Amino acid sequence: MRIPGSIALITGSARRVGRALALQLAAMGAKVAIHYRRSEREARDTLDGVRESGAEAELFQADLTLADERDALIEGVLARFGGLDILVNNASAFGAAALDQTTPKDWDEQVDTNAKAPFFLARRAGHLMVDAGRGKIINIADTAGESIWPAYLPYSVSKAALLGVTRGLAKSLAPRVQVNAVAPGPVQFPEYYTEEQKRTAIERTLLKRPGSPEDVARAVVFLIENDYVTGETLHVDGGRHLL
């Protein structure tokens, strides 16, 4: 797939890694649908940055845990751009909760946001892509989905589910649509992380340094442009998954 002229929807693209994805694809000539839930000010900043590159872009607000808002998001993108070639499921909920601290609210928020919403968005988008004869779906996963972090149990389980969703979609939508995942490591820390928490995360990588949102964006570009990769998880984690 060639990125110039393609239509890309990136969920959670107001800030952090999602913003980097939007700016990268826009710089390469894609038309970008910028999705946000609550971060309107940051979304407008991202929109300005995308348009500065000369790309066509639009903002879309939606709570992806709600079925009618997911459907409205896809319909809005179709109405604005006339199609959908690329879906990047980047929006995510992240929070610490060990076994005995996990509440039903913790579980529902993280599983619904990180696994359920990407599945149903991808199903709707995938059918459109199959009808169009081509498409790329990329899920932003996490190494936590493979190693399972006990202190982040619902989050880890939700990302493990997302990896399963990726493989299931790859089988279900083949051969016309390729579905892959990117599993970042410490490329951008939560705002509340202490310096000690940052150092601990870095020490758990082989490369002993943090990555960047742009590293993730380049991995996404690779998966968009390579038409012979599907059902794969590309680790952008400094080797953390090997430890």
N, C-alpha and C positions, 0 to 999 in steps of 0.2 A: 504494500500500500504506500502510495505517495502522500505525504502530509500536506503539501500545499493544496489549498482548495477543499480539504476535507473538513467535516463538521465534527467537533469534539465537545462532549459534555463531561465536565470534571466536577464531581461532587466535592463539597467542602473545599472550594478553591478560592476562598476569600483570603486565606492566610497560610503561613507556614509552608509545608510541602505542596499543598494544593495550589498555592499562589505560584510557586516555582514551576509547577506543571503547566499552568495556564500561560505563563510568560514564555516558557520554552516552546510550546506548540504554536502559540501566536507568532513568535519570532520566525518559525519555520513555515508560516503561511496558512495555518489552520484558522477556521472560524470557530470561536470559542464560546461555549455556554458556561458562564460562571455561576455555580450554585453556592448558596449559603443558607444557613438556618437562622442565626441570630446576628452574625457579624456584618451588618449592613455597611458600616463605615469602612471596614477593611475591604469588603467586596467592591465598593466603589473605587477605592484606591487601586485594587487589582484591575478593575475595568479600565481605569485611566492608563495604567501601565501597559495593558494589552493594546489599547487603541493607539498609544504612542508609537507602537511598532508598526502601525498601519493595518493591523488586523481588524476584522469585523468581529464584534463581541456583543453579548447581552447578559444582563443579570437575571437570575431566577431564584426566588426564595421558596423554600419548601422544608417541611419537617418530614424527613424520609422514613420515620417510623409510622407514618400515617398513609394508608393505601391510597386515599383519594388525592393526597398531595404528591405522592410519587407519580401517579397517573397524570396529574395536571402538569408536573414538571416535564415529562416526556412530550405531552401534547403541546406544551408551550414551546419547546425546542423545535418541534416539527413545524409549528405555525410560523415561527420566526425565521428558521433557516431552510425549511423544506426537506429535511432529512437528518440522518444521524449515522456517522461512519465510525466514530470512536466513543466508547464509554470508559471513563476511568472512575472506578468506585474508590474514591479517596476518603470521603467523610468517615470519621471514626469517633467513638467514645472511648476514653482511656481513664481508668481509675483503679486505685489499689483496693483490693478486697480479698483477704485470705478466707479459708474455708469457714471458720466460725464467725467471721465478720460479714460474710456475704448476705445481703438482704434480697428479697424478691425484686425490689426496685433496682438494685445493682445489676442483677442478672438480666432483667428485662431490658434495661437501658442499653447495656453493652451488647447483648446478643441481638436485639432488634436492630440496633444501629450498624453493627459490624458484620452481621451475617444475613439476617432476614432482609433488610433493605437492599443490600447489593444483589441478593438472589432475585428479588422481584423486579428490580430495575433492569437487571441483565436479561431476565426472561422477556420483558416487554421490548427492550432494545434489540435483543437477539433475534426475535421474530421479524422485526423490521429489517435488520441486516440480512437475514436469510433471504427475505423477499427481494432485497436490493442486490443480492449476489455477493456481498462482501461485508466485512466488519471486523472490528477489533474491540475486545473487552479486556480491560486490565484491572485487576483487584489489588489494592495496596494492603498487603497482609503484614505479618510481623514474625520474627523468629520465635516470639512467645507462643505462636500457634504450633510450633514443632517441639519445643523443649518444655512448655508449660511452666509458667512462673507461679509458684505456690502463693506468693503475696499478691498476685494479680490474677486470681483464678477465673472469674467470669470473663475478664478481658482475654486471657489466654485461650479459654474454651471458644470464645467467639471468633478468634482469629484461626483456630484450628478448624472450626466449621467453615470459615471463609476459604481455606485451602481446599476443603472437600467440595465446596460449591464451585470453585475454579475448575477442578478436575471433572466434576459432573457436567458443568456447562460446556466444557471443551468437547466432551463426548457427545452431548446432546445437540450441539449447534454445528458440529463438523459436517461437511468439509468447508462450508462457505465462510464460517466465522471462526476466528482463532481467539481463544480465551486463555489468559495467563495471569500470573501474580508476580508482584515484586514484594520482597520481604526486606524492608530496611532495618538497619541496626540503629545505633545512636547518631542520627543525622541532624536531629534538632530536638533539644531537650524541652520538657515541659517547663513553663515559666517558674513553677514552684520548686524545681530541683535545686538542692544545695550543691555547693562545689564538691562536697564529698560524694554525693550521689552521681554527679557527672564523672568524677574520676573513677568511681567503681564501674560505671557503664563502659567507659573507655578501656579499662583494664580487662574487661571481659571480651575484648576483640583481639584478634591476632595482630592487627596493624597498629594497635595502641594509639589510635587517634580517632577523633570523630569524623564522620562524613558530612555531607551537606545536602540540602534539598535538591541542589542541581545534580548531584550524583544519582538521585532517584529519578529525576526528570530524564536524564540521559538513558537510563535503563528502560524507562517507558518508551522513549523514542525507538530504541532498538527493537522492542517487542512489536511496536506498530509497523516498523519498516520491514521486519523479517516475516515473511509469509509461511515459513516452514517450521514454526515453533508454536505448539499449542499444548495446554495442560501443564505447563512448566511453571516452576517457582524460581525466579531469579533473585538470588540473595545479594543485597547491597548493604552489607553489614560488617565489613572489615574482617570477615572470617568468624564472626561470633557464633554462627550455627555449628561450627566444627568443635567448639569447646564444650 
